[in-house]
Amino acid sequence: MKNSIKKFVLYALSTLFVLSGYVQSVQAATVSSSISGTTTVNQGANVVLTFSLNPSETIGGFSARIQYDSTYLTLDAYEALNSVSIISFNKSTGAFNSTTAISRSTAVVRVTFKPTSAFTAGTSSQVRFIDIKAANEAGTTTINGTASSVNVSVAVPKSTNNNLSALTVDGTSVSGFSAGTVTYNLGSTNASSISIGATAQDAKATVSGTGTKNLSYGANSFGLSVRTSKYTSYLPRLTLLISQKIMGISNFCAIFST
């Protein structure tokens, strides 16, 4: 009886291994896709993207489509890569096909897009690699590929404007202030502190050095600076030199230094 049970278990296990191996052998073939290239460009520059396929087994040919928004991009040119022979390529629809066999991850085509006038700074648009269909090497089975996409965008130009549009002391505009004026005569004060305010011409720039400043007898120096998107470090814009009244003598002035 025990020998019969052992034989049955061994038979069941061997059958399971065989079935497991069979299931693995009939797994469906796949074709994945990808898009690479520079996805952020300056305004007016072309967008160049490379489209690749990666089959799980050798394919004997394929068809696919490159989808893009004609509001922002125009398909200008294409170039077949890695000896892939493109039979036809429709620039209007982005559809193309090939009978070249591919057995591994392969860049199949490089496409150049020209920007339209609507593709301006800060604008982005999606490009997709879709409708991918491949045939197995024998040509008996159709394999549906996996789509991919990338977002392409136009970079916002970095600002070099580190000028001030306003300068205040204790909430009052400095008399005669202008971005090009470098020296101001502010008179005298007996205050123990002042509040310096400043506004940059570039709304995205950062001003540092403002706020409440304590004063001591003699010269008081306070630095202000403006940081723009063009620069990674703060730039010196002005220095305030302030003196309180000393034995009835007053000297209160501001000097800008660039």
C-alpha positions as CSV (number, residue, x, y, z in Angstrom):
1,M,0.0,0.0,0.0
2,K,2.8,2.4,1.0
3,N,4.7,1.7,-2.2
4,S,1.5,2.4,-4.2
5,I,1.1,5.8,-2.5
6,K,4.8,6.7,-3.2
7,K,4.4,5.8,-6.9
8,F,1.3,8.0,-7.1
9,V,3.0,11.0,-5.5
10,L,6.1,10.7,-7.7
11,Y,3.8,10.4,-10.8
12,A,1.9,13.5,-9.7
13,L,5.0,15.5,-9.1
14,S,6.6,14.5,-12.4
15,T,3.3,15.4,-14.2
16,L,3.3,18.8,-12.5
17,F,6.9,19.5,-13.6
18,V,6.1,18.6,-17.2
19,L,3.0,20.8,-17.2
20,S,5.0,23.7,-15.6
21,G,7.6,23.4,-18.3
22,Y,4.9,23.4,-21.0
23,V,3.2,26.5,-19.6
24,Q,6.6,28.3,-19.8
25,S,7.2,27.3,-23.3
26,V,3.9,28.8,-24.6
27,Q,4.2,32.2,-23.0
28,A,3.2,34.9,-25.5
29,A,5.9,36.9,-27.2
30,T,6.2,40.6,-26.4
31,V,7.6,43.7,-28.1
32,S,8.3,46.7,-25.8
33,S,9.1,50.1,-27.1
34,S,11.0,53.2,-25.9
35,I,11.7,56.8,-27.0
36,S,15.0,58.6,-26.3
37,G,16.5,62.0,-27.1
38,T,16.7,65.5,-25.9
39,T,13.3,66.3,-24.5
40,T,13.9,70.0,-23.4
41,V,15.0,72.4,-26.2
42,N,15.4,76.1,-26.6
43,Q,12.7,77.9,-28.5
44,G,13.0,77.5,-32.2
45,A,15.3,74.4,-32.0
46,N,14.4,71.1,-33.6
47,V,13.3,68.1,-31.5
48,V,15.2,64.9,-32.4
49,L,14.0,61.6,-31.0
50,T,15.0,58.0,-31.4
51,F,12.4,55.2,-31.4
52,S,13.4,51.7,-30.3
53,L,11.9,48.2,-30.2
54,N,12.8,45.3,-27.9
55,P,11.2,41.9,-28.8
56,S,11.3,38.9,-26.5
57,E,11.9,36.7,-29.5
58,T,13.0,37.4,-33.0
59,I,10.4,39.2,-35.1
60,G,10.3,39.1,-38.9
61,G,9.0,42.6,-39.4
62,F,6.8,45.3,-37.8
63,S,4.5,48.3,-38.3
64,A,4.1,51.2,-36.0
65,R,3.0,54.9,-35.7
66,I,4.6,58.0,-34.2
67,Q,1.9,60.2,-32.9
68,Y,2.5,63.9,-32.2
69,D,0.5,67.2,-31.9
70,S,0.8,69.1,-35.1
71,T,-0.2,72.3,-33.2
72,Y,3.4,72.3,-31.8
73,L,5.5,70.0,-34.0
74,T,5.9,69.1,-37.7
75,L,7.5,65.8,-38.7
76,D,10.4,67.0,-40.9
77,A,12.7,64.0,-41.5
78,Y,13.4,60.5,-40.5
79,E,16.5,58.2,-40.6
80,A,16.4,54.4,-40.5
81,L,19.0,53.0,-38.0
82,N,21.0,49.8,-37.5
83,S,20.3,48.5,-41.0
84,V,16.6,48.5,-40.5
85,S,14.9,48.8,-43.8
86,I,11.8,51.0,-43.7
87,I,9.4,50.1,-46.6
88,S,7.2,53.2,-46.2
89,F,7.0,56.2,-43.9
90,N,4.0,58.5,-43.9
91,K,5.1,61.9,-42.5
92,S,1.5,63.1,-42.2
93,T,0.3,60.2,-40.0
94,G,3.7,59.0,-38.6
95,A,2.9,55.5,-39.7
96,F,5.7,53.3,-41.0
97,N,6.7,49.6,-41.5
98,S,9.7,47.4,-42.0
99,T,10.4,43.7,-43.0
100,T,13.7,43.7,-41.2
101,A,14.2,40.9,-38.6
102,I,15.0,42.1,-35.1
103,S,16.1,39.8,-32.3
104,R,17.2,42.2,-29.6
105,S,16.7,45.8,-28.4
106,T,17.2,47.9,-31.5
107,A,16.9,51.6,-32.3
108,V,14.9,51.5,-35.5
109,V,14.4,55.1,-36.6
110,R,15.4,58.6,-35.6
111,V,12.9,61.4,-36.3
112,T,13.4,65.2,-36.5
113,F,10.5,67.4,-35.6
114,K,10.4,71.1,-36.4
115,P,8.6,73.4,-34.0
116,T,5.7,75.5,-35.0
117,S,5.3,79.1,-33.9
118,A,3.0,77.9,-31.1
119,F,5.8,75.9,-29.5
120,T,7.0,78.7,-27.3
121,A,8.9,78.9,-24.0
122,G,7.2,77.0,-21.2
123,T,5.1,74.9,-23.7
124,S,5.2,71.1,-23.7
125,S,3.8,68.4,-26.0
126,Q,3.6,64.6,-25.9
127,V,5.1,62.3,-28.6
128,R,3.9,58.7,-28.6
129,F,5.1,55.4,-30.2
130,I,1.9,53.5,-30.8
131,D,0.0,50.9,-32.9
132,I,3.0,48.6,-32.8
133,K,2.4,45.2,-34.5
134,A,5.1,42.6,-35.2
135,A,5.1,39.2,-36.9
136,N,7.0,36.3,-35.5
137,E,10.0,35.1,-37.6
138,A,7.8,32.5,-39.3
139,G,5.2,35.1,-40.2
140,T,2.4,33.1,-38.7
141,T,1.6,35.1,-35.6
142,T,0.9,38.8,-34.9
143,I,2.5,40.3,-31.8
144,N,0.9,43.4,-30.3
145,G,3.6,45.8,-29.0
146,T,3.6,48.0,-26.0
147,A,3.3,51.8,-26.6
148,S,5.6,54.4,-25.1
149,S,5.6,58.2,-24.8
150,V,7.7,61.2,-23.8
151,N,6.9,64.8,-23.1
152,V,9.0,67.4,-24.9
153,S,9.1,71.0,-23.8
154,V,10.6,74.4,-24.6
155,A,12.9,75.8,-21.9
156,V,12.1,79.1,-20.3
157,P,15.1,81.4,-20.9
158,K,17.1,82.2,-17.8
159,S,17.0,85.8,-16.7
160,T,20.1,88.0,-16.4
161,N,18.2,91.0,-15.0
162,N,19.5,91.6,-11.5
163,N,18.3,95.2,-11.3
164,L,16.0,96.5,-8.5
165,S,12.7,98.2,-9.3
166,A,12.3,99.7,-5.8
167,L,14.3,100.5,-2.7
168,T,12.8,101.7,0.6
169,V,14.0,102.6,4.1
170,D,11.4,102.3,6.9
171,G,8.7,101.8,4.2
172,T,9.5,105.1,2.4
173,S,10.9,105.1,-1.1
174,V,14.5,106.3,-1.3
175,S,14.3,109.7,-3.0
176,G,15.6,109.7,-6.5
177,F,15.8,105.9,-6.8
178,S,16.4,104.4,-10.2
179,A,18.2,101.2,-11.3
180,G,21.0,103.3,-12.8
181,T,21.6,105.5,-9.8
182,V,24.5,104.4,-7.6
183,T,24.7,107.0,-4.8
184,Y,21.9,108.4,-2.5
185,N,22.1,111.1,0.2
186,L,19.6,110.1,2.8
187,G,20.3,112.6,5.5
188,S,20.7,111.7,9.2
189,T,18.9,109.6,11.8
190,N,18.9,109.0,15.6
191,A,17.1,105.7,15.2
192,S,18.5,102.5,16.7
193,S,17.5,100.5,13.7
194,I,16.1,100.8,10.2
195,S,14.1,98.5,7.9
196,I,15.4,98.1,4.3
197,G,13.1,97.0,1.6
198,A,13.9,96.2,-2.0
199,T,12.0,94.7,-5.1
200,A,13.7,93.1,-8.1
201,Q,12.6,94.0,-11.6
202,D,12.5,90.2,-12.4
203,A,9.5,88.8,-10.5
204,K,11.3,85.4,-10.3
205,A,14.5,86.9,-8.9
206,T,15.3,86.6,-5.2
207,V,16.5,89.6,-3.1
208,S,18.5,89.1,0.0
209,G,19.8,91.5,2.7
210,T,16.5,93.2,3.3
211,G,14.7,93.5,6.7
212,T,15.4,95.2,10.0
213,K,19.0,96.3,10.6
214,N,20.3,97.5,14.0
215,L,22.4,100.6,13.9
216,S,25.5,101.5,15.9
217,Y,27.5,104.7,16.1
218,G,29.7,105.2,13.1
219,A,29.5,103.7,9.7
220,N,27.0,100.9,9.2
221,S,27.3,98.7,6.1
222,F,24.5,96.4,4.8
223,G,24.7,94.4,1.6
224,L,21.8,93.6,-0.7
225,S,22.0,91.2,-3.6
226,V,19.7,89.8,-6.3
227,R,19.8,86.2,-7.4
228,T,18.4,85.4,-10.9
229,S,17.8,82.1,-12.7
230,K,20.9,82.7,-14.8
231,Y,23.3,82.7,-11.8
232,T,23.8,80.2,-9.0
233,S,25.3,82.6,-6.6
234,Y,24.1,85.9,-5.2
235,L,25.3,89.0,-6.9
236,P,26.3,92.2,-5.0
237,R,24.0,95.0,-5.9
238,L,24.3,97.7,-3.3
239,T,25.9,98.6,0.1
240,L,24.2,101.0,2.6
241,L,26.7,103.1,4.7
242,I,24.8,104.7,7.6
243,S,26.0,106.8,10.5
244,Q,24.0,108.0,13.5
245,K,24.3,111.4,15.1
246,I,27.6,111.7,17.0
247,M,28.0,114.8,19.1
248,G,25.6,116.8,16.9
249,I,27.4,115.7,13.7
250,S,25.1,113.9,11.2
251,N,26.1,111.8,8.2
252,F,23.5,109.4,6.7
253,C,24.1,108.2,3.2
254,A,23.7,105.2,0.9
255,I,26.2,104.1,-1.7
256,F,25.5,101.5,-4.4
257,S,28.3,99.3,-5.6
258,T,28.1,96.9,-8.5
